[in-house]
Amino acid sequence: MHDTTWFETRGIPSVFIASSVFVDAAEKQAAALGLPEVRRIFVPHPIQDATDDEMRAKADAIVERVIEALMD
């Protein structure tokens, strides 16, 4: 979240991507960093134990949303 807000405050479009277990933490962190509206997308948890194929599937499932968010 720190990197995403750093880029955003410098006018560089960015999107925070994390596992769904971090939804609440991300909302609180974004607010604490002064950018509660920062774009964020969550993928199904877990990630740590996901295989390469599972990670590709998670990425494929959100790629269009990431592009849309960056174009917004």
C-alpha positions in Angstrom: 0.0 0.0 0.0 2.9 2.4 0.7 4.3 2.0 -2.8 0.8 2.5 -4.4 0.1 5.7 -2.5 3.7 6.9 -3.2 3.1 6.5 -6.9 -0.4 7.9 -6.8 0.6 11.1 -4.9 3.2 11.7 -7.7 0.6 11.4 -10.4 1.6 7.9 -11.5 -1.4 5.6 -11.8 -1.1 2.4 -9.8 -3.2 -0.3 -8.3 -2.7 -2.2 -5.1 -3.1 -5.9 -5.5 -3.3 -8.3 -2.6 -4.9 -11.4 -1.3 -8.5 -11.1 -0.1 -7.4 -11.8 3.5 -6.0 -8.2 3.5 -9.2 -6.3 2.6 -9.7 -4.7 6.0 -6.0 -4.0 6.6 -5.7 -2.3 3.1 -8.7 -0.1 3.8 -7.3 1.0 7.1 -3.8 1.5 5.7 -5.0 3.5 2.7 -6.9 5.8 5.1 -3.9 6.2 7.4 -1.8 7.1 4.4 -4.2 9.8 3.4 -5.5 8.2 0.2 -8.6 6.1 1.2 -9.7 6.1 -2.5 -6.6 4.4 -3.7 -7.4 1.7 -6.3 -7.1 -1.8 -5.0 -7.9 -5.3 -6.3 -8.0 -8.5 -4.3 -7.4 -12.0 -5.4 -8.7 -15.1 -3.6 -6.6 -16.2 -0.7 -4.2 -18.0 -0.3 -1.3 -17.0 -2.5 1.8 -18.3 -0.6 1.1 -21.9 -1.4 -0.4 -21.4 -4.9 1.2 -23.2 -7.8 2.4 -21.3 -10.8 -0.8 -22.4 -12.7 -3.0 -21.2 -9.8 -1.2 -17.8 -9.8 -1.6 -17.5 -13.5 -5.3 -18.2 -13.1 -5.6 -15.5 -10.4 -3.8 -13.0 -12.6 -5.9 -13.9 -15.6 -9.0 -13.3 -13.5 -8.1 -9.7 -12.7 -6.0 -8.5 -15.5 -8.9 -6.6 -17.2 -9.9 -5.0 -13.9 -6.3 -3.8 -13.4 -6.1 -2.3 -16.8 -9.5 -0.6 -16.3 -8.4 0.8 -12.9 -5.2 2.2 -14.5 -7.2 3.8 -17.3 -9.7 5.3 -14.8 
